[in-house]
């Protein structure tokens, strides 16, 4: 049942993140239409404690839309989009910042990212050994 609730949350947030920019465009006057098309970039990020995606209940979830501009419920949408653009959307390429020291305490944190990055489907899952290690990766992407 937990997995069903997790997927319902992720699908609902994904739909909202992808459809919200489209709804605004549909209501705009024809003269207000963008001059160029862009590949959509809308993601749903979740975080929860545990080391198994089937049993972890998301504790926090945010939306992040990067095209045509940074928006969503992510608290640092502009810098998160810039970080993702810097690694061309490859979440595995987000590395730990230098000069950050974390304890070796094992308190696993599971991060999931689902959605679309520049028109390509994204489904990402990663387990960090603790919250400090998670926050040190990807500077602002996982800071929510």
N, C-alpha and C positions, 0 to 999 in steps of 0.2 A: 504494500500500500504506500510505503514511503516513496518508492521509486515512481509510482504513478503520480503522486503529488508533486514530486520534483519535476517530472516531465511536463505536467500541466502548467507549472509555474514558468518553466523555461519556454514552452511554446507560446504561452500568453504574452510574456515579455518580448519574445522575438517578433510576434505578430504586431505588437504595439510599436516596437522600434522600427520595423520595416514599413508598416502602413502609415504611421503618423506623418512622415515627410510627404508621402504620396497624397494624403488627404488634403494637406494644405495646397498642394499644386493643383489638385482638381478643383478647388474652390476659387483659385485665382483667375483673374480675367485673362483672356487670350494674349493680351499685350504684355502681361507680367510673366509669361513663361520663360524659363531659362533659355539662353541662347545656344547651349550645348548640352548634350546628354552626358551623364556620368555613370560610372559603375557604382552601384550601391555598396555602402560599407556600414552595416548595422549589426551590432553584437549584443548578446546578453551574457553578462559575467556573473557567476555565482561563487560563493565561498562557504565552506562548512568544515567542521572538525571531524576527522576520521580518515581512514585510508582505503575505503571501499566505496566506489560511486553508487553501488546498488543500495547501500545502507545509510549513506550520509544525507542528512537533511540540510538543505541550504539555509544558512543563517542570514546571509545578505545576498541581494541580487540587484544589479544595476543594468541599465541600457547604455550603450555607447554608439552613437551615430557619427561617422567621420566624413561622409560625403552627402551633400555638397559642402557642409561645414560641420564643425564639432558641436554636438548637442547630446541630449539624453540625460539620464539621472545620475551619471557618473560625476562625482564631485570635481574632478579635474579633467574634463572631457578634452579640452584643447591640448594639454600636454600629453595625455594618454594617446590621442590620435597622432600627435607628432612622434611619440616613441614608436608606435606601431608602423607609421610610415617609414621611419628610419630603418626598420628591419624588414620592410616590405610585407608586413602582416605575418611574418614567421614568428609565432609566439615562442617557439623553442630557442630562437636567437636572442631573446631577452636574457641578458646575463646579470649576475650579481654585481652591484655597484662596488667599486673599490673603496676601501676604507671602512666598510661596514663589518662589524664584528657581532656575531650572534652566538648564543650558547648552543651547546650540543644536546639540549633537552629535546626529547622526542615527544612532540605533541602534534601529530600530523594534521595538516590543513589541505583540503582538497579544493582546487580551483577548476571551474569549468567555463569554457567560452563556446558559445554556439551562435551561429548566424551567418552573415555574408561579409566577406572582405573583398572589395573591388570586384564584385560580381562572382566570386568563388565561394562555395560553401565551406564553412569552418566548423569543425567540431574538435575541441581541444580539452584535454583533461590532464592535470598535473598534481602530484602530491608533493608538498613541501614538508620538510621535517618539523617546522614550527612557523608561527606567524612572522617572526623576525626575518627568517630566510625568505618567506613569501614577499614581504614588503621591500626587501632589498633587491628583488628581481624586477626588472621592467619599470624602474623608477615609479611612474605614476599609473601604469596600466592596472596593477593589482591593488592600488591604494584606494580602497573604497570601503 
